[in-house]
Amino acid sequence: MCGIFMRKMRVRRQIEDTLRANPDGLTAGQILERLPSQRAVSDARHLANLIRGMKNIKKRRVKVSPFPFYRTQHGETYTVNEYYYDDEGAEI
């Protein structure tokens, strides 16, 4: 039981460090690419569940185009969550 808890704490610390290094914000997929150990987190949904309980991590909805280099016929876009570290009120 203790091993599972510690693993989640280590991964959450790595997520926080990754978001602190990128103040503009990252999507879950981008955070996964930048994590030092990718074995602990299986996919973006797992990462979002880990972020859910963290303090000072905020999210905002951002529109993304699936094909950024050429225009699609209908101008299709979809929204994703972008996470960022908000150090206002953070405890040190």
Summary of the structure (lengths in Angstrom):
residues: 92
radius of gyration: 15.1
end to end distance: 28.2
largest distance: 52.6
contacts: 212
relative contact order: 0.20
helix: 39%
strand: 20%
